[in-house]
Amino acid sequence: MPVMITDETSIDYDIHGEGPPLVLINGLGFGRWGWFKQIPAFSRHFRTITFDVRGERGLKNGVVDLADDVVALMDQLRIRKAHVLGTSLGGFVAQELALRRPDLVDRLVLVCTSYGGNGPEAISPRALADMVGWGSFTPEGTVRRGLETATSDIYRAERPEEFEQVIRWRLADSPSINAYYEQAMAGARFDLSGDVEHITSPTLVIHGAEDRYIPVANAAALAGAIPNAKLRVLDAAGHLVFIERFADVNRDVVAFLKPRKPRRTKRVEEKDWFAEARRVFRRLVGKI
């Protein structure tokens, strides 16, 4: 059943699998369909929750409002604490949540994202134009151009049918222009550069080496700013690293969220080997 935020806005969600809860937070323009490479893997280990916010509304408080949506969903599902994974804009939301409500966030995974603000390397003017679709005259042209820039040449060459399917899904489930603009502006205003050092959740940062929307230097800065965060950079992958290199991403995430417990070794008691030898000798002598 949807979670109502306002009279005209709701959170639609799906739950897959059983186990510790894991909340996945989409990036800009992506619906929960975007987790098609993660759900089969994650649902074997976790109660995996995906969601979309439906309807029109303003985001007066920017990313804070989007983080409040996650809190509302967790309250509805009576989840007291969960692992949280966010991609791109969803990574902004995940960071905000980890800072505002650390009691709700167990382990944190940040994929193809940054801490916002003036990071070490800004998006190029060309990539920015592709993101917003400048020069494109049709919805398909805008989406195609944006997704081409979001992916590596290798991915599109090796999996052209899958890339076309992503385009179809994106066109079929696009947010309205107003909703897209509100989220984009929330992302543009986001800046936790001075705050992420206070994140207490164990954190894994994953990034594609060829990300043109959020250059990889920003991921290194993010991981360096969060205490004890781990950084994983994957070659031959762009902004959609979680789709392009899904097997590596899924494996790294599962390993991080389910750390292996140290194997218990039986305590070997020290023995008096001479005493043991004497007992054996007496038993042998007694049989003679």
N, C-alpha and C positions, 0 to 999 in steps of 0.2 A: 504494500500500500504506500503511495507517495507520501512524503513528508511535506506538509504545507509550510512555506515560509511567509508568504503573504496570501491575500485572497486570489492573486493571479500568478503566483510563483510557487513551484513545487520542486522537490528533489525526488527524482525517480532513481531506483537503485536495483541492483541484482546481487545475489549472494551465491557464491560457488564454493563447494567443498566444506570441510570441517577442520577444526584445529584452532590455533591462536588466530585472532582476527588480524587481517591485513587490509588497510584502506588504500585504494589506488586513486590518485587525484590527477585528472586529465590536464593537458596543456591547452593553450588557446586554440579554439576552433575544433577541438577534438571531442567527440562523445565517448561514451564507454565502449563503443565498438572498437576504439583504438587499442584495446588491451587484448586483441585476438591472439597475439603471440604469447601473452603472459598467463592468461586464465588457465589453459590446460596444465601448465607447469606448476603454478602457484597453488591451484586448488587441490593438488595432491598433498599439500603440506599445511595449508592455511584456510581459514574461513575468509575467502577473498571477496571484498566488497567493492563494487564499481558503481558509479553514480553520475547523473547529469542533473543540472539545474535547468528547469523548463520555465519559460515565461519571461516577461519583460520587467525589468526593474533597474533602478539606478544603483550605483555602487559608491555612495557618498564617502564611505570610509575605505574605499579601494580594496586591497587584498585582505584587510581585516574582515570585511563583510564575507568574503569567500571562505575564510577560515571559520567564521561563525557558522557557515553552512555545514561544514564538516562536524562541528560540535553538535549541531542540531540533529544530524543524521546519527551520530554515535549515541546521543541521548535516546533517540527513537528506538535504536536497536539494543539499548541497554548495554552498551560496550563501555566498560570502565577504563580500558587501556588497550591500545592496538599498535601494531607496527604500521608505519605510514610511509608510502612511496609516492613521490610527486615528480612529474615531468614538466620541464619548461615553466610555464605559468603555474602549473600545479606544484612545482618545486618551491615557488615563492610562497604558495599557500601552506605547504608543509612546514617551511621554516617559521612562518608566522605562527602556526599552530603550536610548534614545538617550543616557541618562546612564550606565547601567551598561556598555553595550557600544557605545561610539561607533564602534568599528572596523567594526561591522556595518551602521551606518545611514548611507546616503548623504544623500539629501534627505528631509525630514520634513514631513508634512502632517497637521495636527490639525484635525478637523472637529467642531463642536458639542461642545466639551469645555472643560476648565479645568485649572488646576494644583492643584485640590483645596483642602483646608483651608478657612480662613475667607476666601473670596474677597470681592470688593467688594459682591456682591449675592447673598444666599442664595435658594434655592428657596422659593417661597411655601408656606404650610401646605396650601393647596388643591391646588397642583400636586403636592406630595408625596403627598397622599392619593390623587390620581389615579394616580400612578406605582405605588404599592403596591396599589392596588385596594380601598382601604377603602370599605366600603358596597356592594361588588359581591358577588353571591352565586353567580355562575357563572363558569367560566373565560372564556367569551366576553364576558361583561359586564366582567370585569376587563381583558382585553386591549383591548376596544373603548374603554373609558374611558381607558386609558393612551395609546393611539394617537391618540385625538381630541385629547388635551392635547399630544401630541408634534407635531401638525401644525397648520397654519394653516387658518382658515375658508375662505380662498380655494382652497387645494388641495383640500379635501374637497368643495367646491361644484363645482369645475371638473373633477375627476377622481374621481367617486364610485366608479366600478367598480374603478379601480386601488386605491383605499383599501380597498375590501372584499376585494380580492385579498391585500393586505398582511395584513389581519386573518386571512384563511384560512391563509396561510403561517405566520404567527406562532403560530396555534393548532395547526397540524399539526407544528410543529418547536419546541415550547416546551421549555426545560430543565426538569428536575424542580424541585420546590419547594426541595429542599435545595441543588441546584446554583445556582439563582437567588439564594437567600439568601446563599450563600457569596460569590458575585460581588458582590452588593449591599453586603455588609459590607466586602469588600475595597475597593470604591469609596468607601464612607463613611469609611474610615480613611486614604485616600490624601491625601497632602499634600506637594507638591513646591514649595510657594510660595517656599522659601528656596534651592531648588536649580536651578530651570529656567534661571537666568542662566548656568549652566555648560554648557548644551546648545551644542554646536559645529556641528551639522548645519544647513545652510540650511533655514529653516522657513517654512511658509505656514500661517496660521490662517484657517479659513473658518467662518462662523457665520450663523445665521438671525436676523434682527432681532427676530422674534417668538418666540424660544425661551423657553418657560416653565419648562423643567427646568433649564437652565443659562442664566440671563439674560445678555444680550449684553455687559454690563459686564465679565463674567468673561473673555470672549474678548479684549477690549481689554487687560485686565490681563495676560493670558497672552502676547499678542503684544508687549506693552511690556516684559515681563520677559526674554524670550528675545532675545539679541543679534541685531539686524538682521532680526528676523522681519517678515514681511509679513502684513497683516490685510485680509481681504475679508469684508464684511458684506453679506448679500443680503436685500433687502426681501421682504415677503410670504412669509416662510418661517419655520417653527418649528424644533423640534429635529431633525426628519428632513430637514434642508435638502438633504442629498445625494440624496434622492428627490424632494422638492418642486421644487427648482431644479437638477435633475440636469444639464441642458445647460450652465448657467453653471459649476457645480462642476467638471464634467468638463473643460470648456475651460480653466478656471483651473489645474486640477491638471496637465493635460498641458503647458500653457505653462510652468508652474513647474518641472516635472520634466525638460522638454526645452527648456531655454533656447536661443534662436536664437543661433547663432554669428555674430559680426560678419562681414558680407560683406567679402571681401577685395577691395581696390581695387588695380588695377594701378598700380605706382609710375610716375609720370610723370617722366621724366628731364628735367632742365633742358636746354634747347638754346640754342645760339648762333644766334639767328634771323638775324643778319646773315650769318654764315658760310653758313647754309643758303641764304639768298637769293643769295649769290654763286655757290654751286655750281649752283643752278638757272639763273642768268643765263648761266654759262659753257656749260651744256649747250645752251641756246637759241641762243647765239651760234655754237656749233660746228655747228649745223644750218643756219645761214644761208649 
